[in-house]
Amino acid sequence: IAKVTTKINIFLSSLSDKIEDELEMTTVCHRPEGLEQLEAQTNFTKRELQVLYRGFKNECPSGVVNEETFKQIYAQFFPHGDASMYAHYLFNAFDTAQNGSVKFEDFVMALSILLRGTVHEKLRWTFNLYDINKDGYINKEEMMDIVKAIYDMMGKYTYPVLKEDAPRQHVEVFFQKMDKNKDGVVTLDEFIESCQERLLPLWTNSI
């Protein structure tokens, strides 16, 4: 999770510098909410939001990013693999309104959480990414889809070479650690509890 989140952070920080104008000009232009409101909703100052918006608007005149552009941008970070499916899941996590586009507000809200949010906020965001059908649970099928997408994104040049059954083994380990009541699904509380347990200082292991 930490490695994937790091990649997302790099991607988010670079997004406004990589958007291709021509793919966005066919979309209806969008103006963001007042910066004062966004300042209250995020961990950015008004000045920081102005700088972010200026860069976003310069690279994206329409004010929105569609999924195809999103995939093309994200693919640049994984040249040896196929990042399209993982980018699809990531795009859906950013597209909070589920309307097929990511606005500046969506972008900056995610950026705020992943760069300056609390551990709890980051874990909640990651859980939402993995909860593909948005029913409040992560089941094995969803986790398998995510893991396969991550492995595809990493590509065939991954070292050491991954075995064919590696995704399924990964999912089994995930559920052994996180499915506390063994009911076949992982809730948000289970997810956060398990992740926070792994983040505890090493000295607690000796107690």
C-alpha positions in Angstrom: 0.0 0.0 0.0 2.8 2.4 0.9 4.6 1.9 -2.4 1.4 2.3 -4.4 0.5 5.5 -2.5 4.0 6.9 -3.2 3.4 6.4 -6.9 0.1 8.1 -6.6 1.6 11.0 -4.8 4.2 11.4 -7.6 1.5 11.1 -10.2 -0.7 13.7 -8.5 2.2 16.2 -8.1 3.0 15.8 -11.8 -0.6 15.7 -13.2 -1.1 19.4 -14.0 2.3 19.5 -15.8 1.4 16.5 -18.1 -2.1 17.0 -19.3 -2.5 17.2 -23.1 -4.7 20.1 -24.2 -6.1 18.6 -27.3 -7.8 15.7 -25.6 -9.7 18.1 -23.3 -10.9 20.8 -25.6 -14.0 18.9 -26.6 -15.2 18.9 -23.0 -17.5 21.7 -21.6 -15.3 24.2 -19.6 -15.5 24.0 -15.9 -14.8 26.7 -13.3 -13.9 25.6 -9.8 -15.6 26.5 -6.6 -14.4 29.6 -4.7 -10.9 29.2 -3.5 -12.0 30.2 0.0 -14.3 27.2 0.2 -11.5 24.9 -1.1 -9.1 26.4 1.4 -11.6 25.4 4.2 -12.0 21.9 2.7 -8.3 21.1 2.1 -4.9 21.4 3.7 -3.7 24.0 1.2 -3.5 27.8 1.7 -5.3 30.1 -0.7 -2.0 31.1 -2.3 -1.1 27.4 -2.8 -4.5 26.8 -4.4 -4.1 29.7 -6.7 -0.7 28.3 -7.9 -2.2 24.9 -8.3 -5.2 26.2 -10.2 -3.0 28.3 -12.5 -0.9 25.3 -13.4 -4.0 23.1 -13.8 -5.8 25.6 -16.0 -2.7 26.3 -18.2 -2.4 22.7 -19.0 -6.1 21.9 -19.0 -8.1 24.8 -20.5 -11.4 22.9 -20.1 -10.9 22.5 -16.4 -11.5 18.7 -16.4 -9.5 15.5 -17.1 -11.2 12.6 -18.8 -10.3 8.9 -18.2 -8.4 8.4 -21.5 -6.1 11.3 -20.7 -5.7 10.1 -17.2 -4.6 6.7 -18.4 -2.1 8.2 -20.9 -0.5 10.3 -18.1 -0.3 7.5 -15.6 1.2 5.1 -18.2 4.3 7.3 -18.4 5.2 6.2 -14.8 5.2 2.5 -15.8 6.7 2.1 -19.2 7.4 -1.6 -18.9 3.9 -2.6 -17.9 0.2 -2.0 -18.7 -1.1 0.6 -16.3 -4.5 1.0 -18.0 -6.6 -1.1 -15.6 -5.0 0.3 -12.4 -5.4 3.8 -13.8 -9.1 3.0 -14.4 -9.6 2.2 -10.8 -7.6 5.2 -9.7 -9.6 7.5 -12.0 -12.8 6.2 -10.4 -11.5 7.0 -7.0 -10.7 10.6 -8.1 -14.0 10.9 -9.9 -16.1 11.3 -6.8 -19.2 12.4 -8.7 -18.9 9.3 -11.0 -19.6 11.5 -14.1 -16.5 10.5 -16.2 -14.3 13.5 -15.5 -12.0 14.8 -12.8 -12.4 18.5 -12.0 -9.9 20.7 -10.3 -11.8 20.3 -7.0 -11.5 16.5 -7.3 -7.8 16.8 -8.1 -7.0 19.2 -5.2 -9.1 17.3 -2.7 -7.2 14.0 -3.4 -3.9 15.8 -3.5 -4.6 17.3 -0.1 -5.4 13.9 1.4 -2.5 12.0 -0.1 0.1 14.6 0.5 -1.0 16.3 3.8 -3.8 14.2 5.2 -3.7 12.2 8.4 -2.9 8.4 8.3 -6.5 7.7 8.9 -7.6 9.9 5.9 -5.0 8.3 3.6 -6.1 4.8 4.6 -9.8 5.7 4.1 -9.0 7.0 0.6 -7.0 3.8 -0.2 -9.9 1.7 1.1 -12.2 3.6 -1.3 -9.8 2.8 -4.2 -9.9 -0.9 -3.4 -13.7 -1.0 -2.8 -14.4 -1.1 -6.5 -18.2 -1.5 -6.3 -18.4 1.1 -3.4 -20.5 -1.2 -1.2 -18.4 -0.5 1.9 -16.5 -3.8 1.8 -13.5 -5.2 0.1 -14.1 -8.8 -1.1 -11.6 -11.2 -2.6 -12.8 -10.6 -6.1 -12.2 -6.9 -5.8 -8.8 -7.4 -4.2 -7.8 -9.8 -6.9 -8.8 -7.3 -9.6 -6.7 -4.6 -7.9 -3.7 -6.9 -7.3 -3.7 -8.2 -10.9 -3.9 -4.6 -12.1 -0.9 -3.7 -10.0 1.1 -6.7 -11.2 0.2 -5.8 -14.9 1.3 -2.3 -14.2 4.6 -3.4 -12.7 5.3 -5.4 -16.0 7.2 -8.5 -17.0 10.5 -7.0 -16.1 9.8 -7.0 -12.4 12.6 -8.5 -10.3 12.4 -11.1 -8.9 10.2 -12.6 -11.6 6.7 -13.1 -10.2 5.0 -16.5 -10.3 1.6 -16.9 -12.0 -0.2 -17.6 -8.7 1.5 -14.6 -7.0 -1.7 -12.4 -7.2 -3.9 -15.1 -5.5 -1.3 -15.7 -2.8 -1.1 -11.9 -2.2 -4.8 -11.7 -1.8 -4.9 -14.7 0.6 -2.2 -13.1 2.8 -4.1 -9.8 2.7 -7.3 -11.4 3.9 -5.5 -13.5 6.6 -4.2 -10.3 8.1 -7.2 -8.0 7.6 -10.3 -10.1 7.7 -10.5 -10.1 11.5 -13.8 -11.9 11.9 -13.2 -14.2 8.9 -16.5 -13.4 7.2 -14.9 -13.2 3.7 -14.9 -9.4 3.4 -12.8 -6.5 4.8 -14.5 -3.5 6.3 -13.1 0.0 6.6 -12.6 -0.5 10.3 -10.7 -3.8 9.7 -8.6 -2.2 7.0 -7.6 0.8 9.1 -7.0 -1.3 12.2 -4.7 -3.8 10.3 -2.8 -1.1 8.5 -2.2 0.9 11.7 -1.0 -2.2 13.5 1.7 -2.5 10.9 2.6 1.1 11.3 3.3 0.8 15.0 7.0 1.4 16.1 9.1 -1.7 15.9 9.9 -1.5 19.6 6.3 -2.5 20.5 7.0 -5.9 18.9 9.2 -6.8 21.9 6.6 -6.0 24.5 
